[in-house]
Amino acid sequence: MALTVKSTDDQAVLDAEHELWATTFSYIKSMALKSALDLRLADAIHHHGGAAEPLYALTPVSRLLVGSWNLVSIITMLLSPNFVTTFLGIGAWFEHALPDPCLFTQAHGEALWTMADHDATFDALINDGMVSDSSFIMDIAMRECGEVFQGIGSLMDVGGGLGAAAQAISRAFPSLECTVMDLDHVVDKAPAGTDVKYVVGDMFESVPPADAVFLKVCTSYSFVGPANFFLFVFVHACALRTPFINML
Ligand SMILES: C[S@@+](CC[C@H](N)C(=O)[O-])C[C@H]1O[C@@H](n2cnc3c(N)ncnc32)[C@H](O)[C@@H]1O
């Protein structure tokens, strides 16, 4: 039986309590999503969609988990233990006077990219995640605002990972010379047979010259320091008087 409250003050306290519980347990929604991915539920529903009377159907959100441009890898990455446990330290992190070390380093004792350098499974999780995010979003980005690349002869995709974003740009503008710059352990795994070139480099040391510098990170990276990425690459682009195309 629902509690009927006469006093508006009591109602306000109950509403606040309801919000507190909802906020406290909101992580369960993420964990339910993780279980659905682990159990490949969206795939199962997708493959039974042709049944005469399907009991379940995919929603617009769960449709993002099936098909060729699905977001399974990036969501799997974001809900993996190394990422999830990182956020248990937000309180301690706020007590620092400085933003460094970033949340990830505080939790794991090393930066995300350092861990990726020596942990092949984690590296694959990151690289595959970024490919899925870029493959999905660049298709839309090229349709919606591809004109920003018009008239550029060469583009440097800084921290471009395995190059899914650069490949999408290169497909749309075949005469545009696209280069991906990333750390050596990532460039080592770069796909062969694309029109994109790959170079090893550290963006905090230098960025090779190009007509334009491109930077795309997944927004979820705010806790590993995209502000740093953004600032360094932006300052560099300004110093070179190079157009800076940013997709944060
Ligand atoms: C968030 S991922 C983005 C990948 C790609 N831009 C995308 O959106 O698909 C960041 C990338 O930056 C690379 N990276 C991290 N530190 C770097 C550095 N100092 N110099 C160059 N690349 C770096 C990582 O290896 C990773 O591939």
Ligand as a Chemical Component Dictionary entry (heavy atoms), coordinates in Angstrom:
data_LIG
# 
_chem_comp.id                   LIG 
_chem_comp.type                 NON-POLYMER 
_chem_comp.pdbx_formal_charge   0 
_chem_comp.three_letter_code    LIG 
# 
loop_
_chem_comp_atom.comp_id 
_chem_comp_atom.atom_id 
_chem_comp_atom.alt_atom_id 
_chem_comp_atom.type_symbol 
_chem_comp_atom.charge 
_chem_comp_atom.model_Cartn_x 
_chem_comp_atom.model_Cartn_y 
_chem_comp_atom.model_Cartn_z 
_chem_comp_atom.pdbx_ordinal 
LIG C1  C1  C 0  40.866 7.974  -26.140 1  
LIG S1  S1  S 1  41.925 7.141  -27.253 2  
LIG C2  C2  C 0  41.332 7.861  -28.747 3  
LIG C3  C3  C 0  41.641 7.056  -29.961 4  
LIG C4  C4  C 0  41.071 7.653  -31.262 5  
LIG N1  N1  N 0  41.350 9.071  -31.388 6  
LIG C5  C5  C 0  39.578 7.438  -31.351 7  
LIG O1  O1  O 0  38.831 8.337  -30.960 8  
LIG O2  O2  O -1 39.185 6.349  -31.777 9  
LIG C6  C6  C 0  43.397 8.061  -26.968 10 
LIG C7  C7  C 0  44.562 7.593  -27.809 11 
LIG O3  O3  O 0  45.667 8.449  -27.476 12 
LIG C8  C8  C 0  46.832 7.664  -27.441 13 
LIG N2  N2  N 0  47.820 8.350  -26.601 14 
LIG C9  C9  C 0  47.854 8.438  -25.251 15 
LIG N3  N3  N 0  48.908 9.180  -24.865 16 
LIG C10 C10 C 0  49.540 9.572  -26.003 17 
LIG C11 C11 C 0  50.702 10.365 -26.257 18 
LIG N4  N4  N 0  51.407 10.892 -25.276 19 
LIG N5  N5  N 0  51.060 10.579 -27.549 20 
LIG C12 C12 C 0  50.355 10.025 -28.574 21 
LIG N6  N6  N 0  49.248 9.276  -28.394 22 
LIG C13 C13 C 0  48.847 9.049  -27.114 23 
LIG C14 C14 C 0  46.383 6.342  -26.855 24 
LIG O4  O4  O 0  47.286 5.298  -27.155 25 
LIG C15 C15 C 0  45.016 6.187  -27.527 26 
LIG O5  O5  O 0  45.098 5.489  -28.734 27 
# 
loop_
_chem_comp_bond.comp_id 
_chem_comp_bond.atom_id_1 
_chem_comp_bond.atom_id_2 
_chem_comp_bond.value_order 
_chem_comp_bond.pdbx_ordinal 
LIG C1  S1  SING 1  
LIG S1  C2  SING 2  
LIG S1  C6  SING 3  
LIG C2  C3  SING 4  
LIG C3  C4  SING 5  
LIG C4  N1  SING 6  
LIG C4  C5  SING 7  
LIG C5  O1  DOUB 8  
LIG C5  O2  SING 9  
LIG C6  C7  SING 10 
LIG C7  O3  SING 11 
LIG C7  C15 SING 12 
LIG O3  C8  SING 13 
LIG C8  N2  SING 14 
LIG C8  C14 SING 15 
LIG N2  C9  SING 16 
LIG N2  C13 SING 17 
LIG C9  N3  DOUB 18 
LIG N3  C10 SING 19 
LIG C10 C11 SING 20 
LIG C10 C13 DOUB 21 
LIG C11 N4  SING 22 
LIG C11 N5  DOUB 23 
LIG N5  C12 SING 24 
LIG C12 N6  DOUB 25 
LIG N6  C13 SING 26 
LIG C14 O4  SING 27 
LIG C14 C15 SING 28 
LIG C15 O5  SING 29 
# 
